[in-house]
């Protein structure tokens, strides 16, 4: 009997769909179930990006891992550690290209590929250097007032942000404006910043920035409203971690159903959404928040 070929895109999509249909989108998982609120890193401290952030967040949350470090069985051994017997690995994705001759033209061309490989969290490994077991800094919460550091950072991103008494938040694509309610209309300051981040990530899609929308204000190609919401949700969570926030995103059945529909129809959609979310989070440069706060204090 012929062996069924492993489809990495379908495997990842099925993994994410399972979590979404349980009502637990993986990009929200670092803030529940005991998992550490930190971006996943390779054995050497290099940050993962794109789909690997989503996959490893999901695994860390489901299994209660708090370390940010991940590595292969071989890497653990080279570092003097040993994966505990019976531990189950997690899936990560490696991207690359290979060269082949075009059968029609004979011209050598580069062909991209995605390959699954297996990694373990440092919490599953004994004997590693102590630094691998360090816990992430606790996330910030704001119970009574907004934060000058975040306000300064938010208003310095270049977006036209309008604070109004209207009880709704949205990005107006035609006007290229973000409309936000007054902070005091939110139950918590964390909810205010989470909402602001979500709309800011939509703002990155303008045709003069990352170009997820065309000049007419339409989504490009097959990307639809649900896909854009997926990008903004994941990207806002990625940015929030770097800002030290505990996101408080609303979750509606309509959003979850829309995400699931996109993923069922296109097995590569979650890869594109994660990559677009990473680009959007990088575009707003959340790492600059600390520097802006110091400049404000010195002024």
N, C-alpha and C positions, 0 to 999 in steps of 0.2 A: 504494500500500500504506500502510495506517495506521501511524503511528509508535508503537512500544511506549512506554507511559508509564513514566518512570523512577520506581522505587519505592525511596525512600531507606532505609526500614526493612529491606527485603529486601537491598539492597546492603550495608549495614553488617553485617547478620547473616551474610551470605555471607563477608564479609571476615574476621570474627572466627572463624567456623567453620573456614575454611581454616587459620588459624593453630593453632587448638585441635587439629585433626586431624593437623597436623604434629607435635604434641606440644609446641608452644610457645605457651601462652596469653599474649596480648599484655600483660596486667598484670604478667607476670613479666619481660618483655623488657628493661626499663631496667638490669638487672643482668647482662646478658650481651651478647656480640657487639659490645662497644665503645661502646654507647649510653650517654649521660650519665644518671646516676640523679637526675633532677630532674623536678618537675612541669611540664608544658608550659604556656607563657605566650603571650599575645597580644603584638603588636608593642609595646604600651605597658606591658608587665610585668604586666598583669592575668592572673590564673590561669584556665586552662580548668577545667571541671568535668565530672562525669558521663561520658557516652559519649565526649566529645572527649578526655578523658585517656586512655582505653583506645585509641582510634583513633590518636592521635598518638604514644603510647608504641610501638605496634606498628610504625608507620612509621619512627620514629627508630631502633628496634632493627634492623629489617630492612635499613636503608640506612646505619647507622653514624653517624647525626648525634649531635653532642654538645651543640649549643646548645639551650637551652630555648625560644627565641623562634620564633614562627611568624607569618606575615603573608600578606596577599594580594599579588598582582602589583602592584596599584595602590599599596598601602601601602608596599611596598618602594621603588617609584619616588618617592613623596612624601618618603621618608626619604633620598633621594639614592643609593639602591642600584639594582642591576640584576640580575635573575635570570639566571644563566648559561644560555646557549643549550643546549637539550637537556634541561634539568632537568625532572623530573616532579613535578607537584604532589601534595599529599595531600588527602584528604577530611576536612572538618570539618562539623559540623552546627550550623545556626542555628535556634533555636526562636523562635516568635512567635505572635501571634494576629491574626486578621482578623475584621471584623464582617460579618455577613450577616443578611438578614431570613429568619426561619423561614417556609418555604413554607406551613406549616399554620396558624400563629398570626399571622404578620406581625410578630412581635416581633423586634427586633434582638438578635442573640446573638453572643457571641465564640467563634470556632472556633480551636483551637490547630493549629499546623502545624509540621512539621520540614522544613528545606530544606538540601540539601547545597551547600557552596561549597568553593572550592579555595584551599589555602594552601601556602606554601613555608617550609622551615626556613631560619634565617639562614645555615646552612652552605652553602646553595645560592645565596646572594646575594652579590654583590661590592659594595663601596663603602659598606656600612653603617657607622655609628659604631662604634667599637671595643667599646663596652659590649655590643653584640649578640653578639659572638663570645666573651665571657668563658665559661670553662668552669665547670661546677658544682663545688662543693667535693667532695673525695673522700669517699666513704661510709666509715662507721666499721665496723670489724670488731673483735671481742673474742676473743682467742685463749686467754686463761687465766683471766679472772675476769669476774664480772658488773659492771654499771655502776650506781653509786649514783644517778645522774641518772635512769636509766630505771626503776630500782626504786622511787624516790620517786614518779615520775610514775604508774607502773602502779598502785601502792597508793592513790593519791589520786583515782582515777577514780570512786570510789563503789561499785565492784563488790565483792561478797563473794568474795574469792579465797582458796582453801584450797590450801596447798602440802602435798602428801602424798608418802608413799613409794610410792604406787601408780604403776606405770609406764604411765599413760594420762592423756590430757588431754581434757577435754570441758566443755561448759557444760550444767549440769543445770537445765533450764527450770522444772520443778516447784518446785525449791528456790531457784531464782534464784541459783545459785552457780557459780563457775568453779573447777574442780579442775585443778591443775597438778602434774606430778611435781617432785621436787627439782631445782634447776638442775644439780647435779652429775651427774644421770642423763643429761643431754644431751651429745652429742658436742662441741658448741660452744655458748657463750653466745648467739650469734646465733640458733641453732636454738631456744633457750629463749624468747627474746623474740618470735620469729616465731610460735611456738605460742601464747604468751600473747596476742599481738595478735589472732590468728585467733579465739580463744575470747572475747576482749573484744568483738570486733565482733559475734559471735553474741549476747552479753549485751545489746547495744543494741536488739535486736529485741523485748525483753519488752514486754508490753502497757502497762506504766507508763512506758515510754520511747518508742521509735519505733514500736512497735505492729506489727511484722511478724508477731508471734504474737498470737492472741487470748487471752482470760482463761483459756480451757480448755487453753492451751498448744498449740493447733493452728495450722498455717500458714493465713493468710488467703487466701480465694479460690483461684486456681489455682496459687498459689505452693507448691512442694513442696520436699522436702529438697535436691534438686540445685540448685534456685534459691537457697535460703538459703546453701548452700555457695559458690555463685558470688558472692553478695553479700559474705560474710565474706572470701573470698579477695581480691577486688578491693579492698574497703575496707581490709583489713589492709595491702595493698601501698601504698595511698595514704597511710595513717598512717605506715607505716614510712619512706617518703621524707622526711616532715617530721621524723621522729625521727633521721634520719641513719643509718639501719640498712641493712644488706645482708640482705634476707630470705632465709631458707633453708627455704621451704615444701616439704613433701613433696608429691609428685605421684603419684597412683595412677591406673591405667588406669580404675578404676571411676568416679573423680571426672570424668575427662576425658570418658568415655562419657556420664555423666549430664549434664554441661554441654552437650555436643553435642546430646543428645536434646531438652533444653529449648529450645535455639535453633532446631532444625529444626522443632519443633512450633509455635513462636510467634516470628514475626519481630521482635516488639517486646520480647521478653524481655530482650535484652542492654541495651536502653535503660533498662528498669525496674531491672535489676540494677545498672547503673552509677550510676543516680540514687540508689538505695537505699544502695549502697556509699559514695557521696560523703556522704550524710546521716549514715551510721554513723561514718565517719571524722571528720567534723566534730563529731559528738556527743562523742567522747572527747577532743577538743581537744589533739592532739599538740603544738601550738605552745607549750603551757604548760610543756613539759619543761625548757626552759632556765631559765625563771623559778623553778621549783621547786628546781632545782639550786643557783641562786644563794642562795635563801632558806636552804637546808640548810647551805651553806658559811658563811653569816653567823651562823647560830644558835650 
